[in-house]
């Protein structure tokens, strides 16, 4: 059996753990630079606040209904996610962290267990240990576990937020309840095509012929169909190294000079290089892009990207920034107000399988320097040691006017209890 554990309204729940007076009140979380809504509590959903809503358009609604608005605090959310996942790992050795607020668990050899009671134990342990409410769905396959989790979350009073699909009757009933749009793995275009054929729920989808599904939706769609029929086709995925690493951000304000954008590109490149070294990889290509604000209809628009091939595989911030700056100079144009830029490192290879070159190679002095920089930043804070091409101060920080304290990741902001 598989289980999908999903944290309920995760970002909002993280805020409520440290501000319990927010329980039962509408809460929304904004994206980087406080641009749009990326998470909502159930109370905010009931007010009609849609996902992705531009924050400035809903200011009056936020004020009228006393909605509590927060800037995204990823340091806090990441730490709380780690705490949840560590607790889940105590219930089974087989776990796949699917996203920041979801995990698949595999229960092999648990045939004599009452999974509903076991799910309630998982729920109580995680909620008591972290303060984060969760829903648990059990089923014979990962796709059905997704369906079971939706039922547990939709009907918490009846299910106590734990639901088990362990009979054919429950499977059929659950699939008939699940709309085709809500099936895990069926995107908007496939859902639109299926609804045109009067396939409106997951059960009707499982009644399609295998040949048609494979022809129209490829082997991926066929695998999903079998999963929904209760035939396991997907196992837990083991963590793998990324094939590309990206750092992209919108700016706090429009930038017009190449010096301003170059500093951002240098900082993004440093972040990519640090991630490369962390997963023990090197890259062979660097992509740089710049964009203006497409929402500023009165301003001239410009968007361009370029890929620079490195002369040798490298994970050195010094080398990568050299190539990134060459790319930026090639695509930058004066006279535009730039709102976003990004750096993507591609063509990744393990750092112990470097293809040697006769004439071009990375400076061997860079490696010990990078190790020391990473070690200092890990011990003293991510941006303690920076390169000269990066901003010395924090004048380039994102717009986060409603940022909450980090609570668990910054000693100065740890909760104080008065007794």
N, C-alpha and C positions, 0 to 999 in steps of 0.2 A: 504493500500500500504506500501511496504517496500522500503527503500533506502539503498544502500551501498555507503559510502563515503570513498574514498581511496586517500591518499596523494601521489602525483606523485614523484617518485624517492626520497622517504622521507629523507634518510640519506644525500644524496647529496644536497637536497633542504635546509636542516637545515644549512649546511655549506654555501650555497649561500645567505641565509638571512643576514648573518653577513659579507660576502665577496661577494658583488654583482658583482664584476669584474669577478667572475667565471661563471656567467650566459652565456650560449652559448658555454662554453668550457668543454672539457671532464673531468669528476671527477669520481674517484673511492674511495671506502671506504674499508679498510682492517679489517680483523677479529682480535680477541685477539692475542697479540704478533706479529701483522703485518704479519700473515701467508698467508691468501688468500683473494681474492676479495669477499666481501659479498654484495656490492651495487655498481651500476653504473648509471651514467647519460646517457641519450639517445645518447649523443655524444660519450661516451666511448663504448656503445654498437655498434655504427656504425663502430668503429675501430676494432671490432671483439674481444673485451675483454670479455671472457666468465665468467659466475657466477662460483665462486669457484676456479678461476684460481690461482695457486700458485704465490705469488707476485714476488719471485726471478726469475721465468721463463719469466716474462713480463717486467723486468726492462728496457730492450732496447726499447721496444715499448712505455713504459711510457715516456722515455727520448726523443725518436724520434718525438712523436706527442704531446709533452708538456702536458702530462696528469697530472692533479693535484691529488696527492695521499694523503689521510688522514688516520690516525689511527682511529679506532672506538671510538667515544666519547659518551658513553651511558648516561652520566649525562645530556649532552645537548639534546640528542634525546628524552630522557624520559620527560624532562621539556617541550620541544616543543610539544610533543604528548599531554601532559596534557592541554596545552593551546588550541590546536585544539579541543580536546574532550569537554572542557568546553564551547567553542563557539558553537559546534554542539548541546549541551544539551539545548541551548536557543531556538532551533527551534521545539523541540518536547520533551515531558517529558519521552518518551520511547526510550531508547538508550542502545545498547549493544556494549561495546568496544571489538572488535573482536581481534585486535592485536595492536601493537604500532602505526601503520599507517592506520588502517581500523576500521570502526564502522558501525553497522547496526542501522538504525533509523526506527521506526514504525510510520506511519501517519494514525491514526484512527480518523475518524471524519473530515478529510480534503477533503471530496468529492467535495466541492465547490471551492477548490483551483486549480489554474493552476499550476500543479506540476513542469512543465518546468521552469516557471518564479520563482517559489519558490526555485528550485534547483539553478538557477542563483544567487538568493539572498544569498543562503547558500555559494555558491562558492565565491562571492565577499566579504562577511563578513569574512570568514576564511582567504582568501588570504590577505585582507587588514589588518586584525587583527594580523596575524602571519607571513605573507610573504611566507607561504607554499601553492603551487598550489595544487588543489584537483580536482578529477573527481567524478561525482555523477550519480548513476544509479538507477532509480525507476522501480518497477515492483510489481505484486501482491504477489510474494513469494520471499524468501531470495535467493534461487538458481537462479531465473530469475533476481533478482537485481544484482547478480554477473555478469551475462551475460550483462546486460544493462551497468554496469560500465566499462566492457571491451570495449564495443562499444564506450562509451563516451571518454575513454582514447585513443583508437586507431584512432579515427577520430575527433580530437579536433577542426579542422577548420569548419567542418560541424555541429557538435553537440554543439560547445562552451563548451565542456567537461561536458555536462549534457544530459542524454538520458532517455526517458520514454518509457517503454513497457506497453502500456495501451490498445492495441487492439490485437485481435487474429492474424491479418495479421502481425503486428510487432513481435509478439511472434514467429511465424513460421519462418519468415525471419531471426530473430536473432539466432534461434536454428540451422538453416541450415548453417549459417555463422560460428557457433562455432564448432571447431574441438573437437572430442571426448576426446583428450588428455587434452584439456583446460577446461573441465567441472569440476566445483567445486565438490569435493568428489569422483571423479573417479581416482584412483591411476594408477600407471604404469602397474601393472599386469592386472587389469580389462580392461584398455584401449587396451592393447596388445591382450587380448582375444576377445574383441568386434571388433577390426579391422580385426581379422582373420575371423569374421563372416560378413565382409563388412559393419560393422556399423562404419562410418567414421565421423559422426557429431552428435550433440545433438538431432536434430530432428529425425534421424533414431533410436536413442536410445529410444525415447518416443514411437515409434511404436512397440517396442517389447511387447510380452504378459506379463502381470503382474506375472503370475505363473512362467515363465522362469526367470524373473528378481529376484523374491523372492528366488527361488531355487539356482540360481547361484551367486547372489550378496547380499543375505540376506535381511532382512527387511529394512536395511539402504539404499540399492540400490533401493528398491521399493519406499521408501520415497522420494528419490532424483528424481526418474522418475515422481512421482506425482507433485513434486514441479516444475519441468520443464514443466509439462502440465498445470501449472497455478493453481494447487490445493494446498493451503497452508497446509503444514505438520510440518513446523518448526517455532516456535515462538522465540522471543528474549529470550536469556538465562540470568538468574540472576547470579551474581557472587557467587561462592561457594568456600568454603575452599579447599585448595589443599589436595590431598590424600598422597602426598609425596613431599618433598622439597629437592632439590639437589643444591650443589655448587661444580662445577668442573672447573678446569683450567689447561691449559698447562703452563709449567714453562718457564721462560725467558731463562734458560740454563739447561742442564742435571744435575741432582743431584745424587750423589753416596752414601751419608751417610744417615743413618736413622734420624740423628738430623735435617738435612735439610728438608727431607720429612715430618718429624713429625711437624715442624713449620707450613708447608703449611696445613697439615691436621688439626692442631689446629685452624688456621685461617678460614678454610672452615667450620669447626664445629661451630665456633662462628657466622658465617654468617647464617648458617642453624638455630641455636638456636634463633637468633634475629628474623628471619622470622616466626618461630614457635610462639613466644610470640606475634608477631604482629597480627597473625590471631587467637590468643587465643586457641592454640592447644598444645598438648603434644605428644611425640612419644614413641613407645615401641620397636623400632628396629633401629639400626644404621648400614648402609652399608659403607664400606671403600674399595676403589680400587686404584691400582697403575698400571701404564703402562710405558713401554719404548717407544722410538720413532720408530714406524714401518717403517718410511721412511729412517732410518739409516740402510741400508742393511748389512753393514759390522759389525755392533754391535750386540751382542747377544740380543735376544728378550725375554721379560717376561711380563706377564699380569696376575693379580690375584685380586680377590675380596673376601670379607667375610662379613657376616651379624652377628652382635652381638645383642642378645636380652637383653634389659635393665631389671633390676630387678623390675622396677616400672615405670609408665608413668612419663615423665619429660620434661621440657623445659629449664632446667638449663644448661648453657654453661659449668659449672664446671663438672656436671654429664656426659653430652654428650661427652665432650672431654676425660674423663676417659675411656669410652667405645671405642671411636674412636682410642685412642692410643693402647688399648689392641688389637684391630683388626689389626692395622698397624703392630705391633710387630709380629703378627701371620703370616702375608703374606709377610713381607719384606725379601728380599734376598740380600746378599752382592754380589758385582761383576757386577751389572747392572747399566746402566745410565738411571735413571727415568726421563721421560719427562712430565708426567701428573698424577694427582691424583684427587680424588673426595670423597665427603662425601654426603650420601643420608640418610635422616631420614624418616622412614616409620612407618606404623601402627599408624597413627595419630588419636587422639581422642580429643574432646573438653576438655578444662582444667577445666570445671565445672562439668564434668562427670567422674572424676577419679575413677578407680577401686582400692579400698583400699586393702592393704596387711597387714597381721598381724605382719610380722617380718621385711619387707623391705619397706622403704619409703624415699622420697626425704627429704633432710635437709631443714626444714622450714626457716632457715636463708638465703637460696639462693634466695628466692622470692624477698625480699626487695632489696637485692644487685642487682639482675637483673633489677629491675625497675629503680633503680638509674642509672645504666650503660646505659640502653636504653634512659633514659631521657637526660643524658649528651651528648650522642652521637647524639641524634636528634637535640639538641640545638647547639652543638659546632663542629659537623662533625663526620662522621661515625666511624672513627678510633681514635677518641680522647682518649677514655678509652679502653685499651686492657688488656688481661690477660697475665700473665708472660710467658705462653707457646707460645705466639705469638711474631713475630718479633717486636722489639722496633723501629727500623728504617724502611726505605722503600727500603732496599737492595733487597727485594724480588718482587718488582713491575714488572708488565708485560712490555714487550718490546713494547713501543709506541713512536717510533721515529718521527712520523708525527702527533702527537696529537695537535689538535687545541685548542684554549682557550675555556673554558666552557661558557663564555659570559653571561649566565643567572643564573647560579647556584653557582658562586663563585664571591664574591664581588670584589676581586682583579683583576678579568678578565672581569669585566663588560665593555661594549662598552663606549668609551669616544668620545663625539661629540664636535668638535671645531667650534665655530661660531664667 
